[in-house]
Amino acid sequence: MIQKKLVSIVLAVVVTLFLTGISFSSTLSEIVKRGELRVAVQSGAAPYAFIDKHGEHTGSMVDFTRGMADAMGVKIKILDFDWDGLIPALLSGKADILAADMTPTLKRALKISFADPWMSVQTCVFTKTGAGYQSLEDVNKPDITVGVLLGSTGETIAKQYLPNAKIKSYKGGGRMIIQALLAGHVDAGVNDDLAVLTALPDFPPNSIRLLDKRLGGKAPLSFAVLHESVNLWQWINLYFETIRSNGAYDKNIAYWMEGIEWKKDH
């Protein structure tokens, strides 16, 4: 009886592994067979992903995913979602890849799988230039309202480092927090420093300043796929390894992250 039960268990494991293997090997081949790579982005997050003056999706991550589609020999379909709709878009099967300035966390990794980080940023606090806030202690008060992006790492970090302040969450891109700050709806904002710095030229000169103190350490940013899309996950890692070796990665970062020439072009 015990032997028969063991045989049944082994057969069940073999069948499970076999079926899982089919699932694991299907994602990349499905994309190629379909002839289309579907990418979930949040278009209010320049220079990562946004819609330019020509009405086209563009940005650093959009360029990376266009390169992925070219390497696969397929077309690309950019799907736009609010921040809190990105993970559901992936889980529902609407998208193959989640391409956003998203930090891998243990909580998020329970639902989706993150590829190796492609860059890192740091979370900052920013205020109006004329405001009297000089330190985190100045902002961490009950009468201070801090704007954050709903569902973002900045929201989590703000609650951790500014527990006494009122946290006000916004849906959309990081520009919404700056607009809310300048309009007087919040007293300060929290977001990753790169997103804030690259957005500042779109607002009145010297209207915003970043506090010297950063919150937490460097936060990695990663693309994400479904847990079962192991082959696509491996392929994305190989893609970034390849473009780092041929210079395409450095060219992307230099254009989108280290300069502002893209503002003239887009």
N, C-alpha and C positions, 0 to 999 in steps of 0.2 A: 504493500500500500504506500509506504513511504517512498519507495523507488518510483512508483507511478506518479506520485505527487511531484517529486523532484523533476521528472521528465516533463510534466505539464508546465512547471514553472520555467524550466529552461526554454521550452518551445514558446512560451508566452513572451519571454525576454527577447528571443531571437526575432519573433514576429514584430515586436515593438520596435526593436532596433532597425529592422528592415524597413518598416513603414516610416520611422523617423528619418532614416537615411534618404528615403524618397522625398520627404518633405524638405530636408536640408538641401538636397541637390536640385530642387525644382525652382527656387526663386530666381537665380541668375538666368537659367535657361528659359524661364517664362518671360523674363524681360526681353531677352533676345528674340524669342519666338513672337512676342507681341509687337516687337519693333519700337518700343517706347519705354523710356525710363520716367516714372512718375515721382516727382520730388515735391515734398511739402515744405513750404517756406513761410516766413512772416515778412511781408513786404514793407513794413514800416521800420526797418532796422538797418538803415545805411550805416556803414558801407558793406554790411554783410549781405543783405538782400533788400531790394527796393524797386519801385517802378520809376523809371527816369522820365525826363521831359518829352521823350518820344513815345511814351506809353509802353515801354519794353521792360520786362523783368531783367534786372542786372544786379551786380554786386559781387563781392569776393566769392561767396559760397555758390552763387548762381554760375559764375565762371568755372568754378571747380566741377560742379555737376554737369555743365555743358561738356567739359573735357571728359568726364566719365562716360557720358552718352556717346561722344565721338569715339572713344576707345572701345565701347561695346558695339559700335556700328548701328546705333538706334537713334531715334528722335527723342527729344526731351519734352516733357509736359510739366510745367511749373504750376503747382496748386497752392493758392494763397489762403492762409488761415490766421486767425488771431492766435496769440501765444498759447492760450489754454485749449486751443483746438488742434495743436500740432500732434501731440501724442495720440489722441483719439483718431486722427486721420490715418496714422500709421497702423494702429491696432485694428481699425475697421477695414483695412485693405485698400483704402483709397490711394495711398502712396506707398512706394517701395522704399524710399529713403526720406528721413527727416533731416533737413539741412537748415539748422538755425544756430544762433549763438547760444547754444544750450550747454550747461555744465552737467557732466555725468554725476549723478548722486545715487546713493544706495537705494533710496526710495524709487527714483525713476527707473533704475536698473531692474527693479522687480517686474516692470512691465515691458521694457524694451532693452535691446543690446546696443551699447555704444562702441563705435570704432575707436581706434587709438586717437588721442587728442591731436588736433591739427594746429592749435595755437593756445595761448593762455592770456588771460586778462586779470585785472584786479578791480574789486568793487570800491567805489568812491562815494563820498557825500558831496553834493554841490548845492550852492545857494546863489542868490542874487549878489552881485558884486558889492552893493552898498549895505548888505545885511551885516549885523554885528556878530555873527557866529564865527568863532575862531577855532573851536575844538569840538570833539564829539560830545563833550559834557554840555556845551552850549546848545546842542541840538537835541540831546537826550532829556527832554523836559516835557511834562504833561501838556503844556500850552503850545507845543510845537507840532505841526503836522508835516509828515514826510511822505512824499509821493514815490511810489514804486510801481513796477509792472506786475500785474496779476500773474501768479504762478511762476515767477522768475526766481532765480537764485538770489537776486538783489532783495526781493521781498523777504525771503527767509533770513538773510543776513541782517537786514534792517531790524527785523523783530528780535534778533539775537543781540545785536550791538546797541540798539536804541529802544530798549524795552519800555521806557517811560514815555516815549513820544507816541503821538497818534499816527498810525500807518494808514495811508489812503492808497488803495490799489487802483490802477488804471489798466484797461484792456487796450492793446495796440502796441506801437513802437515807442522807443525811448524818447522821441521828440515830444510825445504827449506830456511827459513829465516836465520837460523844459518849458513847454507852453503853459502848463498849469502853474509852474513856479513864477513865470513872468506875469501871468494874469492874477497872481495873488491867491490862488486856490490852495497852495501849499507853501510852507516856509522853506523847505529843502527837498532835495531829491536824492535817491540812491539808485545807481546803475553801474554797469561796468565802465571803467574810465575811458576805454577806447571809443565806445559808443557815444559818450558825452563829448569827448574832444573832437570827434569827426563831425558832430552835429553843430557845434558852436558857430562855425562860419555862416550858417543859415539864419542866425539870429543877430540882433544888434550887437556891435562890437563891445567887448568888455562888459557884457551884461551878466555873465555867469562866471563864477569862479569855483574851483575845486578845493576842498579842504585838504591840507597836506596829509593828514592821516588817512590811510587806506584801511578798509575793513577786511579782515581775514587775510589769507595768503593768496597766492596766484591761483586763479580758477581756470582749469582746462576747458576747452570747448571741443565738442565732438559731434560727428554725424551719428545717426542712429538708424537701426533696422529692427525688424521683428526678431524675437529670440530664435525662431526656427530658420531664419535666413542666414545661416552660418556661412554659406559660400559667398553670399553678397558681402557680409561683414569682412571676410578674408580678402575679397577682391578690393574693397574700399581701402583697406590697409595697404595692400600692394600698390594700388593706384597712387596713394600719397608717397609711398616709398619711391616709386618710379619718378614722379614729378619733382621730388626733392633732389634726385640724382641728376635729372636733365635740366634743371634750372627753371622749370615752369612754375614751381611753387614760389621761389624767391621773387620771380617777376610779378606774380599775383599779389603777394604781400607788399612789395615795394610800391605798386600802383595803388592798391586799395587802402592799405593800412598805414603806410609811411608817408604818403603825400596827399595832395588835394587836387591834383590835375584832373582826377575823375569827375570832380564837380563841374568843370568846364565841358567835359565830354558828354556828361549825362544830366 
